[in-house]
């Protein structure tokens, strides 16, 4: 446990780094681009002979061009999107209102193009795709950080460029000039230093040359293939497109293997080359780098994290064709310390088993070319011409899923821990500002609390029925007889447990599904009524809450009529407590709705009654049969001198109008005795029992 706690603590520390948070946020932001690009690539390269032949026809060629255009507009310039997204996320996380986001993004883009060699004559769009993601990360973070430091220092010294007669936007733009120029200069000098030292054309070319040099030693045997898989996976973990970075290695040492085998077979000899491009595509990089088809299966089978499973379902189709950017960048896998071990280990294990199986003759040598987008099982069969190839893929997938499994569970635990910390912080904020938040939309707050509120709101709406639990708090008279029970909403979150009820109501109201939630509560209460009566007594009155905005809606009335036909509400002794989420308007429509509910057999009660003008206004039409005292009056009995007088006035008014008065939040015998002296003899609160979920 100590080791696990230490590991969790280390992972938490890493994840709190601004750079890591910026990268993850940026990756999430570009997921829509990844989805569009992935489907365009699938439609362009779908490995069906008839389909590919159709794409070569005049009509199909139009679609082929369309798919290609979309692909190059998404994956083709993916690193540019990433550079912009990282720079923007980094500045937002720094919460610098004075720092120019536009300036930071511009500095990152300029630095990216410098390091990628945009100044070279042969520079093309190919250099802006996934293979330059590492440059996007370097420049998105590095250039933004340098620009921010220079910009803040520049502004502190009040060196803003100001042009008389120019508008404010023009002057603000000029204030970015010096920090932008200095940041760009830093990266230009760095790029020039690499060019001079390594004798290459650009920083990006220097990276590729370095890795090609590493593989220049030894023969193309097991060790070189093992190193290729290891380095490719490690590079991917740091945002470097491993396959593309090592493309020269693949072309030099492994691609010729297929031609060697084909020549041998044509000459009547046995093939001898184990390592071919198809070997890596079919038996190692299943589902893409990291053998992520195994990760996908592990997530879909074992993860309980709903967002992660949703990502898995969204990424599943592209990953069948070995296009896994959505998973790698969306989970994300890169810069994820939990995924480091399995992402590197699984491909190495698959490589080893495949090498042994083919070298020992268990699986035939690879003699046929296979497109890298060919789905697993089919790819193994086509490459080897034998079902043994498919079985080898299945075997490797099973081993890979077993290796990924504990790390997927660790991801779930880590996500739950992070979400719980965020929830605790959010609830501390909500409770301390509950009165102020009552008049604003918390889901529209432009901060982390607003984002978390949106997530909770979506969770409640998405699993409304599954999360509903009803707690019943009994009501007693002064002699200790149970006279009723109030049904109280308890919504259970799969991670955070029972949520604070006022928060649930608030989020349901903002989300526009409060009426549906309250109708579901009413149905649950009717379904559980017999169990409640069995626990508290046959003659009790069963109460439930409905907000003032819901109780007068035609849909709610129609729903109640349906329930009346099913349950015969006049025989149910049900009390509908109207809460003042919104003040009722006492026009003819409102009064008509309340009379219809009363005619159905509901006893109408006013919740949180005080002596305010609004509350007293409810009594004039003789529709309500019960008053529930505002809890603050009961809690203030021994704190505020006027609470006793207000309660006494309410009790006297209720007696005149023949209304029942019930006091909530009765927690001590002293409160009960004081209320009894005033004339209030019906109670609800922790003195008797908390709300109990049956």
Buried (B, 14 or more C-beta within 10 A) or exposed (E): EEEEEEBBEEBBEBBEEEBBBBBBBBBBBBBEBBBBBBBBBBBBBBBEEEEBEBBEEEEBEEBBEEBBEBBBBBBBBBBBBBBBBBBBBBBBEBEBEEBBBBBBBBBBBBBBBBBBBBEEEEBEEEBBBBBBBBBBBBBBBBBBBBBBBBBBEBBEEEEEBEEEEEEEEEBBBBBBEBBBEBBBEBBBEBBEEBBEEBEBBBBBBBBBBEBBEEBEEEEBEBEBBBBBBBBBBBBBBEBBBBBBBBBBBBEBBBBBBBEEBBEBBEEEEEBEBBBBBBBBBBBBBBBBBBBBBBBBBBBBEBBEBEBBBEBBEBBBEBBBBBBBBBBBBBBBBBBBBBBBEBBBBBBBBBBBBBBEBBEEEEBBBBBBEBBBBBBBBBBBBBBBEBEBBBBBBEBBBEBBBEBBBEBBBBBBEBBBBBBEEBBEEBBEBBEEEEEEBEEEBBBEBEEEBBEBBBBBBBBBBEBBEEBBBBBBBBBBEEEEEBBBBBBBBBBBBEBBEBBBBBBBBBBBBBBEBBBBBBBBBBBBBBEBBEEBBEBBBEEBBBBBBBBBBBBBBEEBBEBBBEBBEEBEBEEBBBBBBBBBBEEBEBEEEBBEBBEBBBEBBBBBBBBBBBBEEEBBEBBEEEBBBBBBBBBEBBBBBEEEEEBBEBBBEBBEBBEEEEBBBBBBBBBEEEBBEBBEEBBBBBBBBEBBBEBBEE
